[in-house]
Amino acid sequence: MSTALHKALLKLGYLAEINEGRPRDEGYNINTRGRGKTERFQIDSAPNIDLVPLDTRPDEEAVLIMVKDNDAAHGKQNIAKMLLGHDERQLYVAAVPRNVKTVAEAKDRLKPGLVIAAERAAGVKTSKKNKHRNEARIRQGDFFFVPTTDEIDERMIKKNQPLRRGGGNAHMLAEVVEVGGQAGYERFGQFISVRQYELLPADKRLQYRQTRRNPTLYARGKVRHAEHKTIYLKGWHQVVPNTEAGARDIRGRAVLGRIAFTD
């Protein structure tokens, strides 16, 4: 396992530390460590787990890997698939559907329906589909920003709002409007309901900010992030995350649970 994966990552110019000493019942975990010249993939797995490179694409700066459990019954060894690559200023690991076979297909499947429809409507060429910006949308990390003609109630604008998925660094949005969703409170990416918030001691409440879970989200103006180039949204854009959260292993578990957030 180590030799093939090391070769694939070296072909892309990436460093990796692979440890196969995890207990058999703990499976695997993939992370990124360091910054700049020391940045590398940190891969920890049990001896019964193979991480097999399926498609290595230097032009796309990524490799598609299959996670295989050698203790599983024959025909059920393919646990999950992931995309390992480099995006702007950092390495990344992305969970993708188990039926993808190439890097190009994996990147396409990371796009939510709204983005796919927008690219089709705009007639985006294949050569531009994986760019950070094309005629249909802009991408920064895990999030897409699609221009909208929806009517926005600007009385509801919030300034300088964080946007994150998981425990990673937040994207900072200059102007935001939230429509619908569940009212609640958030702290470092953890959402709690209004009832849960009301049960907290007064000093703990100060650590949370009011928010909504799964709203339709619109943004305008600057979008900043520590690991990505700042983008500027001229006019209102609908904000949608990529499809990673929907990727499941063969046992139906979310693959994101095996990936450490850096975004």
C-alpha positions, 0 to 999 in steps of 0.5 A: 500500500505505502509504495504505490501511494507514495509513488503517486503522491511523489509524481504530483510533487507531494510529501506524505507520512504514512503510518500503518500502526493504527489498531485494526478496529480504528480503520484510517484517518487522513490529514494535512500537516505543515505549511509551505515546503513542509506541508504533507499528507499525514495518513494513519491506517490499520494493517488491514486497510489499503489506500490504493491510487486509482487515477493520478493526474498531474495536470489536475494536481490530484490523485483519486484513491480507493480505501479498501478493507482487506478484512471485508467479505469479497466484493465488499472491500471498497470502503470509500474513495477520496481525492487528494490534491493541492488547491491554491495555497494548500493540500486538501483531502475531499470525500467523493462518491464510491462509484467515481473512477477518475479525478475529473469525474470526482471533481465534477461530482463534488459540485452541487446541483445548483452549480451544475445547472448554472454551468450548463446554462452558461455553456461553460467549456470543459476546460473551464469547469474546474477553474476557481472562476468561470462564467457560471460561478466562483469557488473558494475552497469547499464553497461555490458562489453562484450569481442570483436574480433572487430578490434579497431583503437588504434589511436582513444584511449581516456584516462580516459573518464567518462561514465554515463547515466542521472545525476548520478556518472560517471564510469571512463574508462581508455581507450575508443574508440568510433565508429560512433554516433552523434558528439557533446558535453556533460556536466554532462550527458546532450548532445548538438549538435555541432550547439548548442555548437557553439551558446554558449558564450565562457565562457560556452563552457569551461564547456563541453567536446567533445563526441559522442551520441550513438556510438559503444563504446569499453573500455580497462583497469580499470573501476572505480565507486564510488559505485562499485568495480573497474573492469579490462578489459583485452583486448577490450570490447564492452560497452552496457547499460542495457535496462532500457531506453526502459521500458515504463508505460501504457501511453507510457512514460519512467519509468526512469523519475520516478527514481532518478539516483544514478549510 
